[in-house]
């Protein structure tokens, strides 16, 4: 697996991948997490900023993953992982976030964007594991180890040169996350369903013991079809072709 950045958030925002993408936390504290500690965001000024780097500018393929635990359910739009710095969604590159409790993955090519959304709201304040993955033609969304229906969609993600952020929409400073984020990961490829399931089942920040030297691929019949032996929740792409930063049904 091509791990680009890994934030265990055990008292700091350092990158555990060895690639040097350390984050700079502002008004972030640390509390009990899924393994060790987690970063606590206050819903207003808390943020973690990671300087732009070439390997963070993922285009054809990628995976975003993290554990989250909301402080309450009143906030509408809360960012988890986002690359970009603009109030216009089409100016962003990729983001993993919650909108009115619906987990989402958003990708943009610079002029249009696409969202895949989990079919139901997360209505509690417990821990949940969220993963968004794309391989250039297929979008996938996973919640707590379970997969939404894969959706066929060509995605040419722009190589945005803005910084990476955790818990906030860049220097725009809105759509702040309130609660805990743990074990945030960024991969340069779309992880397989069994890899994501294993990371979820581990509930902690290392996959070294979960996977041997070989990557086990699961047979997938088609992007819109089921993998062998896999049950899917019905996911959906909504509001395609966003222009001028407008996202249908999106609120700050």
KAGI-V795232 format. One record per pair of residues at least 12 apart in sequence whose ideal C-beta (glycine too) atoms are under 7 Angstrom apart, sorted by the first residue. I is the first residue (numbers start at 0). J is the second residue. If there is no record, write none. Layout:
BEGIN
i:j
I:J
I:J
END
This chain:
BEGIN
i:j
0:186
0:190
0:194
0:214
1:186
1:187
1:188
2:16
2:184
2:186
3:16
3:18
3:54
3:55
3:185
3:186
3:187
4:16
4:18
4:20
4:185
5:184
6:22
6:165
6:183
7:35
7:182
7:204
8:29
8:32
8:36
8:37
8:38
8:180
8:181
8:183
9:35
9:36
10:29
10:36
12:24
12:38
12:47
18:54
20:49
20:52
20:55
22:47
22:48
22:49
22:165
23:47
23:48
24:38
24:47
25:44
25:45
25:46
26:41
26:44
26:45
27:39
27:40
27:45
27:47
30:179
32:179
32:181
33:66
33:126
33:181
33:182
33:202
33:203
34:182
34:202
34:203
34:204
37:179
37:180
37:181
38:179
38:180
39:179
40:166
40:175
40:176
40:177
40:178
40:180
41:177
42:70
42:74
42:175
42:176
42:177
43:175
45:166
45:175
46:164
46:166
46:167
47:164
47:165
47:166
48:162
48:164
49:162
49:163
50:162
51:160
51:161
51:162
54:187
55:82
55:163
55:185
56:158
56:159
56:160
57:93
57:156
57:187
58:155
58:156
58:158
59:135
60:133
60:134
60:135
60:187
60:188
60:189
61:93
61:133
61:186
61:187
61:189
62:130
62:132
62:186
62:188
62:189
62:190
63:80
63:93
63:95
63:130
63:131
63:185
64:130
64:184
64:198
65:79
65:80
65:129
65:180
65:181
65:182
65:183
65:184
66:126
66:128
66:180
66:181
66:182
67:79
67:127
67:129
67:178
67:179
67:180
68:124
68:125
68:126
68:178
68:179
69:124
69:177
69:178
70:124
70:177
70:178
71:124
71:177
72:100
72:122
72:124
74:177
75:98
75:99
75:250
76:96
76:98
76:174
76:249
76:250
76:251
77:96
77:97
77:174
77:175
77:176
77:177
78:94
78:96
78:164
78:166
78:167
78:168
78:174
78:176
79:95
79:96
79:129
79:165
79:176
79:180
80:94
80:95
80:165
80:183
81:94
81:96
81:164
81:168
81:169
82:159
82:161
82:163
83:159
83:161
83:169
84:161
84:162
84:169
84:170
84:171
85:171
86:171
86:244
87:243
87:244
88:105
88:107
88:112
88:241
88:244
88:246
89:107
89:109
89:110
89:111
89:112
89:241
89:242
89:244
90:244
91:107
91:159
92:107
92:156
92:157
92:159
93:105
93:106
93:156
95:129
95:131
97:121
98:249
99:120
100:120
100:121
100:122
101:116
101:117
101:120
102:117
102:121
102:129
102:140
102:142
103:115
103:116
104:131
104:138
104:140
106:133
106:154
106:156
107:156
107:157
108:155
108:156
108:157
109:157
111:240
111:241
111:242
112:241
113:152
113:154
113:236
113:239
114:236
114:237
114:238
115:138
115:140
115:150
115:234
115:236
116:234
116:235
116:237
117:140
117:142
117:147
117:234
118:147
118:232
118:233
118:234
118:235
127:142
127:143
128:143
128:144
128:199
129:142
130:195
132:189
132:190
133:154
133:189
134:189
135:153
135:154
136:151
136:153
136:222
137:149
137:151
137:222
138:150
138:152
138:154
138:236
139:189
140:234
141:195
143:199
144:195
144:196
144:199
144:200
145:232
146:192
146:229
146:231
147:231
147:232
147:233
147:234
148:231
148:232
148:233
148:234
149:222
149:223
150:222
150:223
150:234
150:236
151:222
151:223
152:236
165:180
165:183
166:180
173:251
174:251
182:203
182:204
191:214
191:216
191:217
192:217
192:226
192:229
193:215
193:217
194:210
197:209
197:210
END
